[in-house]
């Protein structure tokens, strides 16, 4: 553990205990309270009064008022250690008191204001006595505590501040002043991680909300400098957040969105826009991002809706409308300044497969099938890393459900299984060598990436076990969709792990699977030495998209050192009939109801009713079948699809190139009619420059 946050250095007079005289001296106005109680046009970024005006007389208003009523007589103990080691810190954020502020905004019922005031007075009385269990980390005076609590207090001051007694009002405003001073001094230089980013976003908001303080301009300058630095150094060029945990990505995105509403220099920064596009790339058809590292179930609809509010991008709104009911959309937007909502928007269009090169996730997908491979490094943190002990782990979504899933992060870091289960290698869909976890040096090097209309392939390797582990993940598109996962580990015996949401049945010879789908049929290419199953906790999206507890059913196959391959076939209800056999030249024959696929080390061929339907080759190989070349030319990757008499060839090349296709007829290159040279009974086509090219040939006669 490396604790970068400095130990508490709270100046008693400037931060912790600010007198009425000192508070008045810090302001530019003579009577600060009278000024704040009467001013107009200044509100928190998330304005409870604006929200209340929109949701009054809706079911959501009733839910909030019920929560507020519970708080009226609920005992509060700010020193109670049973909150838990981490829970005690979160309790002092005061987020749980927000229903009282919102309830007052809805009703103007003084009971809610009085109860909030009593809670604040109790907190103020106890804050100097509370002691946390994290070494060197003060419960009250640390970044997330100061920032999170300040958001609650700004909302309260704006909404019900005029109802507070003088003493309570002074404590609230003095806490905001002291917190802003602390955040500005604590974050006088850049450091990585979600703490500083979130803290400086709130510092910017305090400066904009309380410009009456003489120091507000200095606070704003510190916050703006740090946030721009985070967009450069803490947001990868592909839009992912530095810590590579989807939950923390959403936390940082929300902070930056809030700040960008007040600072156009942040809004137009390309990496803030990229953070939204990263969500589009990573999101499953269920509207969630798989829970890699310390992530909970990360739902993207509301963040993308707020992104639409910032940018007006219809793709963001389309995803929000797919996964949120209209009343939820209305409530989310009610917190923000008005923006006209289009009456309709197009259905969201799934993006193509993509390798995110800086945040290091590979997204392989087709139709409703979505897989993500985690290829990235272990990332440090100010307290404890949010990275898990896993590398090249694969998560799969298909047929409307998670099919290969992982534990993700716990509800609380106080969970006793946090280290032994959630972070451990055994809770992830990868290999494990021995009884230990993979080492922190597990940043994978991507060796091959093939993204073609016919298939996707990723090959990557990492040194985290001391001896390299190399994994290949092949996705075959369409008719049928399935995955082939290859592993090569020469360092000794290892376990191959996959987690599903229903118990495993069957056997390795004919396939391991779930009784009823949606599920995965797992077919090992070669029998394992042993098979074991286990269970552990996870969370999955419920019918409304919310997280619900579930059991992760782990399948572990034991192998000696060497290479293994597993075919993973998604199914909707009943497991399909699929058989495997090995041919010469390391070709795997996969037979299924639609035909036969031949998978070689650097190629594939798909046959339907004995006729070639699709093929692909990579690593400079040609496409061959039945003893003849179909496409050749030494290109980086080649794809071939045949529908009727039309041949469609996809070619990736590093420069000007020539490709030969065993077909003749009307030819188009990227849609442009051309007249290729006829040679060796086929067409020789010139590709004028580096990039991806598509050749279409409507064949004449038999080929």
Secondary structure, 3 states (H helix, E strand, C coil): CCCCCCCCCCCHHHHHCCCHHHHHHHECCCCHHHHHHHCCCCCCCCCHHHHHHHHCCCHHHHHHHHHHHHHHCCCCCCCCHHHCHHHHHHHCCCHHHHHHHHHHHHHCCHHHHHHHHHHHHHHHHHCCCCCCCCCCCCCCCCHHHHHHHHHHHHHHHHHHHHHCCHHHHHHHHHHHHHHHHHHHHHCCCCCCCHHHHHHHHHHHHHHHHCCCECCHHHHHHHHHHHHHHHHHHCECCCCCECCCCHHHHHHHHHHHHHHHCCCHHHHCCHHHHHHHHHHHHHCCCCCEECCCCCCCCEECHHHHHHHHHHHCCHHHHHHHHHHCCHHHHHHHHHCCCCCCCCCCCCCCCCCCCEEECCCCEEEEEECCEEEEEECCCCCCCCCCCCCCCCCCCEEEEECCEEEECCCCCCCCCCCCCHHHHHCCHHHCCCEECCCCCCCCCCCCEEEEEEECCCEEEEEEEECCCCCCEEEEEEEECCCCCEEEEEEEECCCCEEEEEEECCCCEEECCCEEECCCCCEEEEEECCCCCEEEEEEEEEEEECCCCCEEEEEEEEEEEEECCEEEEEEEEEECCCCCCCEEEECHHHCEEEEECCEEEEEECCEEEEEECCEEEEEEEECCCCEEECCEEEEECCCCEEEEEEECCEEEEEEEECCCEEEEECCCEEEEECCEEECCEEECCEEEEEECCCEEEEEEEEECCCC
